[in-house]
Each structure stands twice: as C-alpha cells, then as structure tokens.
Amino acid sequence: MSSGDLSVRARAFSVSSLIGSTHHSDDESSRNTDATKLQSFAYCPPTNKTDGEPTSIQNAAADLLCRELWLEFHALGTEMIITKAGRRMFPSLKVRLSGLEDDVLYIVYVDMETVDDKRHRYIYQSSKWVPGGPGDVPHQERHFLHPDGPQLGKFWNKQSCVAFDKLKLTNSRKPSQRDQIPLHSMHRYQPTLYIQPIPNDCREALSNCSEWWKTFCWKSSSAASFTFPETQFITVTAYQNQQITRLKIASNPFAKGFRDSNREPR
C-alpha cells in the first residue's frame, strides 16, 4: 500500500511521518525536522478507531482515591482557589491505575474540561451557584502531565497511588510554569484523566523534541479517558461558601495553622 492510500490517522503513526525516511548528518537539522513533524502530529484531528490502531488501553481502568472526601465537598459545591502564582487543588486528584499492558509505554495526564459555557455566581441566601451569564473562551492548553511519565504499563499498574498533587490552578493567561493550568474564575470545570499509549514508532522522534509531552495531549481514540463527576469544581479567587472554607481547614493536613489559630491560648 502506498503512502497516498494510508488514512490520515495511519500516516500520523507511520515511521516516515514522525522520524522521516532518511537520516540527516546534521544533528541540529534532524531535531528541527522532528519537532516540525511532531507539531503537525500534535494537531492531527481525532478519528474513529481502525484495525491498525493500538489496543493497549482496552482493559485500562482507573479508580478514584479519597472518594468519600470528594463527595463531602461535592455535596456543598466544591470551590477551588485560582491565583496568578497558581494554587494547588484540595482535595487533589489521586487515582489507582490497572489493566495496562506491561511493556507498552504510557503517559498519564489531566485535562480540565469546561462543564458548560456559562459564568456562574453565588447566591448567599440559598447557598447555591447559578449561571450568571455567558462564559469566557476556554484556554487552549489545559493539560497537566504526570511528572512520572512516560512509563511502562507495569510501572503504572504497581503504583498504589498516582497523585496529581503538584498540579496548580492559575488565572494567568500565560502560565510561567509547566505545572500550572490556566482557568477562568467563576467557571465550572471537570477534571478528566487520560491514559495515552505511545506507539513504538514515535519514541525516537520524541527524544529529540523538548515539548514532546504536548504532542499526545489531545483527545483521540487511542487514549482511555476517565471522568469522576464528584470532582467537578467552581473556580474562585476567594471562597464564597463558608462551609467549604471550614471543611477545607478541617480536612487539609497543610491547614494546621488555621486550626491552631482557632484554639484558645493555654
């Protein structure tokens, strides 16, 4: 079969498309060529699964840890603080993975997806969030790659906890750090977990691209995705619901100073 007969998806995963059919004697030229090819691959539109695509995620599974705590917050309407410098989530997203193939390379990442196209406001009389107008245009890059990736499936399967506790939420339009995800205030978001296998043909090209991790952060039929509705949250610059404030102080081990400040002096 000629390259012209290949589908867009198949060409994206072919060796010649990713690392080129010829080798360059100049290392710098080779790196530039690989980076250019990876950039076009990163924005390859998702298509329906074909027989030639990887099946290394068909048995993948993810279980949410600390689910009881998430449900407590969810019942009150979870709020997450966002700042210019970035604020870590609490509760943080923690999962246990299983069903991955031992000898397949995977990356694991989180995408913050908008639940709706509305901006929300808090009604103090009823202690509820309600739509308050049209929302802002979502930021394009809302991915956070787990710092342990890429790793073989046997590594991920052995982990008792895969935690995204270093992820930070920011309202800066241009995050200065890789661990920051830019979001809009007063919007509702749903964290979505993605498990993406890396085809063997891509590994050599990825080693020459400094932004390799971005090339696979897109929704495709070769990635397994998991959403946990109880992890939805509203972004705020200051907590609106005082019950959320009290629950975070009571549950967060790093909020010991706030708990101690409420005690009477001896």
N, C-alpha and C positions, 0 to 999 in steps of 0.2 A: 504494500500500500504506500502510495506516495504521500509526502507531507501535505500536499494540497487536499488529499482525501481525509485527512485527520480532522476531528472536530476541534473546536476552539479549546475545549477542556483538555483533550488529549494532547494538543500542541503545547498547552501550558505546562504539562507534566513531562514532556519529552526531554531527553537529554540535550538534544541540539538546541531546543528553545531556551533552556536555562543556562547551560555552560558552554554552548557553542560547539560546532562540529570541528573546529580547528583550534589549535593552541597558539597563543601569542608568545613570542620570545620576550616581549617587554612585560614585566610583572605589573607595572602601573597600568598599562593599557588593558591588560586582562582584567584587573579589578574594576576598572571603569566600565568595561563591556558587561561584566557580570552584574554590576549594580544597575545598569540600564535595563538589562533583561529582567532582573528581579522586580524593578519598579513597574514594568508593564505587566508582569505576572501578578503583582500585588493587587492590581485593579481589574483582573480578569473577572467578568461577571459570573456569578454562580449559575450552574446549570443543573439539570436533573442528573441523577446518578446513572452511570453507564457501566457495562460489564468490565471495562478496563480500569475502573477506579478502585482505590484501596477499600478493603472491607475490614480494616483493622480497628474500627470503632463500633462494630455492630453489637458487641457484647459489653461495651463500656457502661459503667454505672457510677453515679455519684450520690452520696448520702450527706445531707446537711448535718453538721455537728452543732451543738448548743441550740437545738431547735426550740426547746422549751423557753429559753430566754428570748429568742426572736419572736415567739408567739406572744410573750408578755408585752413587748414593745409594739407589735403589730396591732394588738387589741386597743392600744392607745393612739395609734397613728405615728409610726416611727419617724423621728426627725434626725437629720444628720447635719452637723455644722460644716459649712464650707468657708474657707478663708483664702486670702491671697497666697499665704505661705503653704497652704494645704493642711488639712486636718484629717487624722486617721479615723476610720469608722469605728463606732462601737454600738452594737456588737460588730465584731469583724467577721468576715466570711471565712468559714472553715468547713472543709469537706473531707470525706474519705472516698478515694477512688478505687475501683475494682474492674475486672474484666478486660484489662488492656493486654495486648499481646507482648510477651516478654521482650522480644528482640526488635520491636518497632520503636522508632524514635518519636516522641510526642512533645508538644508544648501545651501548656495549660494557661489559659488567660481568662480574664473577666472583662465583660463589656457592660457599660451602664446604658441601658436602653430606656428611652422615654416611654412612659406608660400611656400618655396622651399628649395632645398638642395644646394643653392649657397651662396657664399660670394660675396658681392656687393662692387662696388667702384663708387665714384662720379666723373662725368665729368664736370669740371668747364666751358668749352666752351659752352656746351649745357645745363648746369644746370640740369642734369639728373643722376639718378642712373642706372647702368647697371651691369649685372652679371660679376664678375671678377675672378671666379674660384670656385672649389668645397668648400662647406661649412664645418664647424666643426660639429662633432657629437653632437646632441642636448642633453642638460642636461635632466636627467630623471624627476626630480621634478620641475615643473614649475607652481605650483598651489599657489593661494592666497585665503585663506578662508576669507569671510567677517566676521569681528570681532563680529557682532551681532548674528551670527548663533551659534547653531541651534535655530530656532524659528518656532512657528506655522504659518501656512499659513495666518491666519488673521492678524498677525503682519506684514508680508511682504506686504500684499495687502494694508495696511493702510499707508505705507511709501510713501511720495511724492517723495523721492529721496533715492535710495540705492547707496551710493558712495563708490568707491574703491580708495579714495584719500590718504590712508595710504600705499598703495602698493608701493614698491621700486624696481627699476631695478638695478641689480648689475652684474659686470663681475667677481666676486669672485667665484671660483669653489665650495667652501664650505661656503655658507652664514651662518653668525653667528646669524642671527635673523629670526624669522618666517615671518616677513613682507617683506622679500627680495626674489625676483625671479631671479635666475642666468640665464643670457643670454650671447650670443656671440656678439662681436662687428661686425658691418658691415653686419648684417643678417636681413632679413625681417621677422617680426612676425605679427600674427593676434590674438588679444585678443578674447577669446571665453568664454562666460558666461554659467555656468552650474547651474541648479536648481535640487537638488538631494533630493528626499524624503527619510526619514529614517524609515524603517519598525519598527513596534512596537516590534518585536522580538529582535531587535538589541539594544534597549535603555539601558537595564540593563548591557549588556556587555560593551557598550561604556563608561558607567560611571566609569569603572574600568581600562580604557586604556588611558594613558596620551597622546598618539598620535592618539586618536580616529578620528580626523578630516581627517587624511590621508587615512583612510580605505574606504572613499567614493569618493575620488578624482580620479576617473578613469571613462573612457567613457563606459557607459552602456545603455542598452535600457530603464532603469527605470529613467534616467536623461533627462531633457529637456535642449537642448543646443541652444545658440543664438550667431550668429556672425554678426558683423556690418562692412562691407568692408571699410567704411570710417575711421575706427580706426586702420587700418594697419600702421605699422611704421618700420623705419630702425633704428637700434641701432648704436650709435656713442659715442666716448669719447670726441668729440668736434664737434660743429655744422659745417657742410660743406656748406649748403645753407644759405647765409646771409639773404635771405628773411624769412627763418624760424626763424632766430635769432630775426629779427625786429618784426615779428608777435608775438612771444612768449613774448617779452618785452612789446609790446603794449597790449596784452590780459591777461597776468598773473597778478593778483592783488598783488602777492608777489614780483613782479619785479619793484615796485615803485622806489626803489633806482636807478635802471638803467635808468628809465625815467627822474628822477630828475637830474641825472648827465649830461644829455644832454642839460639841460636848462642853459641859460646864467645867471651868477650871477647878483643879483639886485644891 
